[in-house]
Amino acid sequence: MTNASSLERRLRADITGDVLFDRFSRGRYATDASFYQIVPSGVVVPKTMDEALLSLAIARDEGVKVTPRGGGTSQCGQTVNDGLVVDLSKHLNRVLSLDVEGRTCVVEPGIVLDDLNRRLRKHGLWFPVDVSTASRATIGGMAGNNSCGGRSLRYGTMRDNTLSMEASLADGTLSRFGEVARDLSDIDAGSSTRPLFRDMLDLGAREADEIAARFPKVQRRVGGYNLDALVPRNAPNNMAHLLVGSEGTLAFTTKVELKLWPVIRNKALGICHFGSFYEAMDAAQHLVKLKPIAVELVDRTMIALGRDIAMFKPIINAAIKGDPDAVLVVEFAGEDQADNLARLKQLTELMGDLGFGWNNDTRKWGGVVEITEPALQSGIADFRAAGLNVMMSMKQEGKPVSFVEDCAVPLPHLADYTARLNEVFAKHGTSGTMYAHASEGCLHVRPVLNLKLEKNVEAMRAIAEEAFALVREYKGSHSGEHGDGLVRSEFHESMFGERLVADFREVKRRFDPDGVLNPGKIVDAPKMDDRSLFRYRPGYRVGEFKTKLDWSAWPGAGGGFQGAVEMCNNNGACRKLEGGVMCPSYRATRNEKDVTRGRANTLRLAISGQLGPDALSSDEMMETLKLCVSCKACRHECPTGVDMAKMKIEVLAARAASHGLTLRDRLVGYLPRYAGLAARVAPLANLRNHSPLLRKLFERFAGISARRALPAFRSDVFVAPADKIGPEGGREVVLFADTFNRIYERENLDAALRVLAAGGYRVHLPTPTSGSRPLCCGRTFLSAGLVDEAKTELDRLVAAFAPFAARGVPIVGLEPSCLLTLRDELASLRKDNDAKAVGAHALTFEEFLVREAEAGRLQLPLGSVAEKAVVHGHCHQKSFGAFRPVEQVLRLVPGLEVETIESSCCGMAGAFGYGADTYDASIEMAELSLLPAVRKADRATLVVADGTSCRHQIHDGTQREALHVARVLAMSLDRAKTHPTITPVAKEPSHG
């Protein structure tokens, strides 16, 4: 683009939102959830709709094409182009009006579906086009794609639920698109869009017969332009339905008016099991006769992959019986739960009538598992919604590729279609995964291919042509849900015929004669297999480089680091705004740079040389990772397992090797080494906290915010009273006295010793096998990229702990980030049996107590300490599934109501919250939910947090003292002693 500098200059002069033209930012917007990559000329993130429209006007004036973008999760390349990308998701996300009685609302296009539904739910309403990407899909993007969702059997598609739209044409004309009379008598005679509407209605009348003959007769048809909205039989005609599914090629949407529905209050699920995939597909046409709101397929591959994903394994184990080849999740929903349950019984009867039984041979093996528990129903829904990411979690070069993934065929042909499609895959040397909307004959079908290989690209082309031929034979639709984009647009002529494709071009030229709006989609598209547009284009290569951690589970350079980075498929689960932890920095800033996806894209571009030499250790890369708090939420919540916390360690190590350490890096990283000296001169070491001048100097030279008080050193650090305490003959346990609790909050270690001894345990406090410096997990060194120093610390720790682990003694820790280092990073630094044993026996304090209670071995005399406790979970506890034991242990305390704060990262995250350049982001993260919840709690309520950083953030933000669980239990022990008449004996914690 020759006018890049002029365009950028004008945008910066007139736009108050972000104007991004640097190489790193443009690279982050070069991809969506498809396999394409096109680097834009620039990106604008407007603060107001007026700024968005001004961006469009400036780009048009400069001769630059414009692509509007929401969540960037399109699977067909709709949201990538080489012009100006306008990101509407950060600021343009308001509900402009809501009519509860009339069940309608008007929204800006950047609002996320889940966010909209959270606002509607309190009014008993929801927008039911429930796409699997609901946590990040924007309404504008859904309108652009004509999204469908899993329950379209009842609610229809986006088109069916869009009442009107306001949009700007490419020339700047702002108009309302809604229902119009055929004679346009309801449109003002002077309206500038009246001639456009007249031309469109005339086209609809002229082509009515061709449209009737060539448009597929299935609900899941989103290919091409919706010319059927223009035909006379649909009068009055809704002009908004022409914009729906137009992929941003006809107009720039500013408002969308939606039809709303009452929320679903009662549900019942029947998990229909099949020993034969073909029989499952054949059964779908019969199951829909019971009028469920959805019938969703989950195949053998997805079940197997899900079992390997921590967050989904318990759900699958609870819902799946035996070893099915496929299951169909049949959902009934109505106001009367008794009716739902009656139809669930009818489902079981119908499966029997179809010849299925648990004792039959493979072909007719099967039956129904009934699911009525709401929590398990939600878990199953989450698993199904994560289908694409689950499929993409394969740790290999070949991945399930989206290009024939949402063809739709009439239900009676579904079994034969899928069988023949599998034959096509086999013919080309691959196999495919299948899941999703069996009730609509629209399966998400993805053959496994490695698009870095030319032969696999050729196979993709051949599979596409043969699959689309099958679809035409069955009179289905080649584009059933995810749109056209770069993948399917070129095939419109074979699907619709020359005449209708000519009509598509006429529509595009009439709306956008200069081709400004997202060209190359729907009409005049490039070849779908043009490798110059691929993410992995010819010549894509990652040269060998050394890494510090073990990445051998993945393929590629850097010992597998390349493959780990390339696991990100851009589907954007990390962009969710509520639920879980991921991604706390994105929740605070809403910037693509600050989300796991944006960081992974940047890493991929850097290691493959697309961001220039030494990009991995560059200042721009450090800026990209600056707000990553290493919470490890992505490790647990990203369905493809992108572990950005671990990747950040590699980048920090590369940075340290090439640029050396900053003073702040040294102060943070070497804390365990100088902590003993600082304790001996604690008053002097703490002077900085009491001197405004020293605070300013620390901020200037060490980058530590003057607005934070550092944790205070103390002279009475924890020192083990003996190498072992507790009753002789008691069950053995090792207590890991981590650096943070040892030097800053010894009360927690003292409390833990009291609790364990009171429980009858023989507590070992090992010392180093050599040297006098206390044991440490190396966590602070890892946070500074000093991996070799961290390994030295871990080597000392393993030497001390391995003899205990060898004889099965649990190793218990209080600080989650330190203890869980033994289960995570240790395994990436050492593969020997001693290290494995230490990791296998490492338990958080609460995990150990729960395990003992469940075995009937925990006997603690506890008394009442408070009526209520609010609890914040440490990010690493949540990542490793170690938070629920915290709730369980607290419920051992008599009369204590335990309320979990639904929070992401506290924002302190080790040294992150102390940084002068990260302080504001730290507070923003804390203010999302944690600090408001603590402030809301009355003074009699206990505030509980296991993490050292979490407790400090809570204190700084609310002036409330948060307690470690160990201290709460010690308080409860004391209460039992002073009030023996109310002392109970702790029993097995509830699993409710």
Secondary structure, 3 states (H helix, E strand, C coil): CCCHHHHHHHHHHHCCCEEECCHHHHHHCCCCCCCECCCCCEEEECCCHHHHHHHHHHHHHCCCCEEEECCCCCCCCCCCCCCEEEECCCCCCCEEEEECCCCEEEECCCCEHHHHHHHHHCCCEECCCCCCCCCCCEHHHHHHHCCCCCCHHHHCCCHHHEEEEEEECCCCCEEEECEECCCCCCCCCCCCCHHHHHHHHHHHHHCHHHHHHHCCCCCCCCCCCCHHHHCHHHCCEECHHHHCCCCCCCCEEEEEEEECEECCCCEEEEEEEECCHHHHHHHHHHHHHHCCCEEEEEEHHHHHHHHCCCCCHHHHHHHCCCCCCEEEEEEEECCCHHHHHHHHHHHHHHHHHCCCECCCCHHHEEEEEEECCHHHHHHHHHHHHCHHHHHCCCCCCCEECCCCCCCECCHHHHHHHHHHHHHHHHHCCCCEEEEEEHHHCEEEEEEEECCCCHHHHHHHHHHHHHHHHHHHHCCCECCCCCCCHHHHHHHHHHHHCHHHHHHHHHHHHHHCCCCCECCCCCCCCCCCCCHHHECCCCCCCCCCCCCCCCCCCCCCCHHHHHHHHCCCCCCCHHHCCCCCCCCHHHHHHCCHHHCHHHHHHHHHHHHCCCCCCCHHHCHHHHHHHCCCCCCCHHHHHCCCCCCHHHHHHHHHHHHHHHHCCCHHHHHHHCHHHHHHHHHHCHHHHCHHHHCHHHHHHHHHHHCECCCCCCCCCCCCCCCCCCCEECCCCCEEEEEECCHHHHHCCHHHHHHHHHHHHHCCEEEECCCCCCCCCCCCCCHHHHHCCCHHHHHHHHHHHHHHHHHHHHCCCCEEECCHHHHHHHCCHHHHHCCCHHHHHHHHHEEEHHHHHHHHHHCCCCCCECCCCCCEEEEECCHHHHHCCCCHHHHHHHCCCCCCEEEECCCCCCCCCCCHHHECCCHHHHHHHHHHCHHHHHHHCCCCCEEEECCHHHHHHHHHHHCCCCECHHHHHHHHHHHHHHCHHHCCECCCCCCC
